[in-house]
Amino acid sequence: MEVILLQRIEKLGKMGDVVKVRPGYARNFLLPKKVALRATKENIAHFDREKASLEKLNLKHKEEAETLAKRLEGAMVSLIRQASEGGQLYGSVSARDIADALKQEHVTKSNVRIDHPIKTIGIHAVRLQLHPEVSLNLAVNVAMSEDEAKSQAKTVEAVKAEDPGLTS
């Protein structure tokens, strides 16, 4: 099935591209989320008419995401969890937990991309996808107490001070 993308989608294409995707992906994901239209003659003509306004709206959202990314750059989220003596968490840290910690910044759980489950105490890198074209890495500090979280954060700051090229 061919669709017209209304926004950039990672590993698929950018706004305005006509791409061929599997019918299930289009029906169950792209079309319901309104990030694509079926590539019919009428929809292509409609997209060409609305392209300028869509690009302007996309640029506005991208600028908002970039300002939020600048505010969050270098930030660290601390989460207190119960864990065993070996540092294994009873459960795991989810995208919802991280989004709740960043609620005042208007970050939702769909913006949080966790590459591997967070099931241990320590500092973990998590990617925030604020816009299809704007993402940043965020440090998540998982500890058993506030004091432990502060000491882990100080250790990371000391390591960064010794090696300025290091990023979290």
VEXDRENKE-650861 format. One record per residue (C-alpha): residue number from 1; residue in one letter; x, y, z. Coordinates in nm, 3 decimals, padded with zeros to 5 digits. Example, Ala and Ser with C-alpha at 12.3 -4.5 7.8 and 13.67 -1.06 7.14 Angstrom:
BEGIN
+-----+---+---------+---------+---------+
|   k | r |       X |       Y |       Z |
+-----+---+---------+---------+---------+
|   1 | A |  01.230 | -00.450 |  00.780 |
|   2 | S |  01.367 | -00.106 |  00.714 |
+-----+---+---------+---------+---------+
***
This chain:
BEGIN
+-----+---+---------+---------+---------+
|   k | r |       X |       Y |       Z |
+-----+---+---------+---------+---------+
|   1 | M |  00.000 |  00.000 |  00.000 |
|   2 | E |  00.131 |  00.346 | -00.085 |
|   3 | V |  00.091 |  00.634 |  00.159 |
|   4 | I |  00.190 |  01.000 |  00.177 |
|   5 | L |  00.377 |  01.086 |  00.499 |
|   6 | L |  00.246 |  01.391 |  00.684 |
|   7 | Q |  00.552 |  01.405 |  00.912 |
|   8 | R |  00.899 |  01.253 |  00.931 |
|   9 | I |  00.897 |  00.892 |  01.048 |
|  10 | E |  01.223 |  00.732 |  01.152 |
|  11 | K |  01.347 |  00.464 |  00.909 |
|  12 | L |  01.059 |  00.534 |  00.668 |
|  13 | G |  01.083 |  00.885 |  00.520 |
|  14 | K |  01.023 |  01.256 |  00.557 |
|  15 | M |  00.714 |  01.472 |  00.517 |
|  16 | G |  00.569 |  01.453 |  00.166 |
|  17 | D |  00.735 |  01.127 |  00.067 |
|  18 | V |  00.516 |  00.868 | -00.101 |
|  19 | V |  00.629 |  00.536 |  00.042 |
|  20 | K |  00.519 |  00.178 |  00.003 |
|  21 | V |  00.435 |  00.006 |  00.334 |
|  22 | R |  00.261 | -00.311 |  00.436 |
|  23 | P | -00.117 | -00.276 |  00.453 |
|  24 | G | -00.136 | -00.372 |  00.823 |
|  25 | Y |  00.122 | -00.108 |  00.922 |
|  26 | A | -00.073 |  00.157 |  00.731 |
|  27 | R | -00.416 |  00.050 |  00.860 |
|  28 | N | -00.318 | -00.009 |  01.222 |
|  29 | F | -00.055 |  00.257 |  01.285 |
|  30 | L |  00.001 |  00.526 |  01.022 |
|  31 | L | -00.358 |  00.609 |  00.928 |
|  32 | P | -00.515 |  00.602 |  01.279 |
|  33 | K | -00.237 |  00.828 |  01.417 |
|  34 | K | -00.293 |  01.064 |  01.123 |
|  35 | V |  00.075 |  01.065 |  01.024 |
|  36 | A | -00.001 |  00.944 |  00.670 |
|  37 | L | -00.271 |  00.950 |  00.401 |
|  38 | R | -00.347 |  00.688 |  00.136 |
|  39 | A | -00.169 |  00.785 | -00.184 |
|  40 | T | -00.475 |  00.845 | -00.403 |
|  41 | K | -00.495 |  01.119 | -00.668 |
|  42 | E | -00.732 |  01.322 | -00.449 |
|  43 | N | -00.509 |  01.292 | -00.139 |
|  44 | I | -00.196 |  01.383 | -00.336 |
|  45 | A | -00.372 |  01.694 | -00.470 |
|  46 | H | -00.500 |  01.776 | -00.119 |
|  47 | F | -00.149 |  01.735 |  00.026 |
|  48 | D |  00.000 |  01.962 | -00.241 |
|  49 | R | -00.256 |  02.233 | -00.151 |
|  50 | E | -00.199 |  02.197 |  00.225 |
|  51 | K |  00.179 |  02.139 |  00.212 |
|  52 | A |  00.278 |  02.497 |  00.305 |
|  53 | S |  00.053 |  02.508 |  00.612 |
|  54 | L |  00.163 |  02.160 |  00.722 |
|  55 | E |  00.530 |  02.258 |  00.689 |
|  56 | K |  00.467 |  02.578 |  00.888 |
|  57 | L |  00.291 |  02.380 |  01.163 |
|  58 | N |  00.570 |  02.121 |  01.164 |
|  59 | L |  00.833 |  02.396 |  01.192 |
|  60 | K |  00.647 |  02.548 |  01.488 |
|  61 | H |  00.633 |  02.212 |  01.669 |
|  62 | K |  01.000 |  02.151 |  01.591 |
|  63 | E |  01.101 |  02.490 |  01.739 |
|  64 | E |  00.901 |  02.416 |  02.057 |
|  65 | A |  01.072 |  02.077 |  02.084 |
|  66 | E |  01.416 |  02.233 |  02.033 |
|  67 | T |  01.359 |  02.484 |  02.315 |
|  68 | L |  01.247 |  02.201 |  02.544 |
|  69 | A |  01.553 |  01.997 |  02.441 |
|  70 | K |  01.782 |  02.289 |  02.530 |
|  71 | R |  01.615 |  02.315 |  02.873 |
|  72 | L |  01.654 |  01.941 |  02.935 |
|  73 | E |  02.007 |  01.910 |  02.796 |
|  74 | G |  02.239 |  01.770 |  03.063 |
|  75 | A |  01.949 |  01.710 |  03.303 |
|  76 | M |  01.925 |  01.406 |  03.525 |
|  77 | V |  01.606 |  01.244 |  03.656 |
|  78 | S |  01.631 |  01.073 |  03.995 |
|  79 | L |  01.398 |  00.786 |  04.076 |
|  80 | I |  01.383 |  00.612 |  04.415 |
|  81 | R |  01.305 |  00.240 |  04.397 |
|  82 | Q |  01.327 | -00.060 |  04.624 |
|  83 | A |  01.605 | -00.301 |  04.535 |
|  84 | S |  01.791 | -00.604 |  04.665 |
|  85 | E |  02.136 | -00.580 |  04.823 |
|  86 | G |  02.287 | -00.676 |  04.487 |
|  87 | G |  02.129 | -00.373 |  04.318 |
|  88 | Q |  01.851 | -00.559 |  04.134 |
|  89 | L |  01.523 | -00.365 |  04.132 |
|  90 | Y |  01.200 | -00.525 |  04.248 |
|  91 | G |  01.032 | -00.455 |  03.914 |
|  92 | S |  01.169 | -00.214 |  03.657 |
|  93 | V |  01.165 |  00.153 |  03.562 |
|  94 | S |  00.920 |  00.219 |  03.279 |
|  95 | A |  00.868 |  00.502 |  03.033 |
|  96 | R |  00.568 |  00.611 |  03.241 |
|  97 | D |  00.789 |  00.654 |  03.551 |
|  98 | I |  01.030 |  00.877 |  03.361 |
|  99 | A |  00.747 |  01.077 |  03.201 |
| 100 | D |  00.586 |  01.130 |  03.544 |
| 101 | A |  00.918 |  01.268 |  03.672 |
| 102 | L |  00.922 |  01.511 |  03.377 |
| 103 | K |  00.552 |  01.600 |  03.393 |
| 104 | Q |  00.620 |  01.973 |  03.449 |
| 105 | E |  00.812 |  01.974 |  03.118 |
| 106 | H |  00.510 |  01.823 |  02.934 |
| 107 | V |  00.694 |  01.504 |  02.839 |
| 108 | T |  00.467 |  01.205 |  02.778 |
| 109 | K |  00.548 |  00.836 |  02.794 |
| 110 | S |  00.533 |  00.816 |  02.415 |
| 111 | N |  00.831 |  01.057 |  02.404 |
| 112 | V |  01.048 |  00.825 |  02.617 |
| 113 | R |  01.247 |  00.559 |  02.429 |
| 114 | I |  01.405 |  00.295 |  02.654 |
| 115 | D |  01.642 |  00.074 |  02.455 |
| 116 | H |  01.683 | -00.191 |  02.725 |
| 117 | P |  01.483 | -00.250 |  03.046 |
| 118 | I |  01.610 | -00.061 |  03.350 |
| 119 | K |  01.626 | -00.324 |  03.623 |
| 120 | T |  01.934 | -00.222 |  03.823 |
| 121 | I |  02.047 |  00.061 |  04.048 |
| 122 | G |  02.269 |  00.319 |  03.876 |
| 123 | I |  02.275 |  00.580 |  03.604 |
| 124 | H |  02.111 |  00.485 |  03.274 |
| 125 | A |  02.086 |  00.672 |  02.942 |
| 126 | V |  01.738 |  00.710 |  02.795 |
| 127 | R |  01.645 |  00.879 |  02.467 |
| 128 | L |  01.369 |  01.140 |  02.458 |
| 129 | Q |  01.206 |  01.180 |  02.115 |
| 130 | L |  01.040 |  01.522 |  02.149 |
| 131 | H |  00.967 |  01.561 |  01.777 |
| 132 | P |  01.039 |  01.336 |  01.478 |
| 133 | E |  01.348 |  01.551 |  01.411 |
| 134 | V |  01.447 |  01.639 |  01.771 |
| 135 | S |  01.578 |  01.391 |  02.025 |
| 136 | L |  01.818 |  01.400 |  02.318 |
| 137 | N |  01.974 |  01.167 |  02.572 |
| 138 | L |  01.863 |  01.198 |  02.933 |
| 139 | A |  02.038 |  01.049 |  03.236 |
| 140 | V |  01.812 |  00.851 |  03.469 |
| 141 | N |  01.953 |  00.802 |  03.819 |
| 142 | V |  01.791 |  00.500 |  03.988 |
| 143 | A |  01.871 |  00.468 |  04.358 |
| 144 | M |  01.733 |  00.319 |  04.681 |
| 145 | S |  01.737 |  00.650 |  04.874 |
| 146 | E |  01.778 |  01.025 |  04.822 |
| 147 | D |  02.128 |  01.015 |  04.973 |
| 148 | E |  02.238 |  00.737 |  04.738 |
| 149 | A |  02.093 |  00.929 |  04.440 |
| 150 | K |  02.291 |  01.240 |  04.540 |
| 151 | S |  02.616 |  01.045 |  04.577 |
| 152 | Q |  02.566 |  00.876 |  04.237 |
| 153 | A |  02.501 |  01.215 |  04.077 |
| 154 | K |  02.817 |  01.360 |  04.238 |
| 155 | T |  03.021 |  01.066 |  04.108 |
| 156 | V |  02.893 |  01.124 |  03.754 |
| 157 | E |  02.968 |  01.498 |  03.780 |
| 158 | A |  03.322 |  01.421 |  03.901 |
| 159 | V |  03.380 |  01.184 |  03.608 |
| 160 | K |  03.247 |  01.446 |  03.364 |
| 161 | A |  03.477 |  01.710 |  03.516 |
| 162 | E |  03.780 |  01.483 |  03.461 |
| 163 | D |  03.681 |  01.399 |  03.102 |
| 164 | P |  03.492 |  01.693 |  02.943 |
| 165 | G |  03.434 |  01.497 |  02.620 |
| 166 | L |  03.220 |  01.244 |  02.805 |
| 167 | T |  02.843 |  01.270 |  02.754 |
| 168 | S |  02.570 |  01.083 |  02.936 |
+-----+---+---------+---------+---------+
***
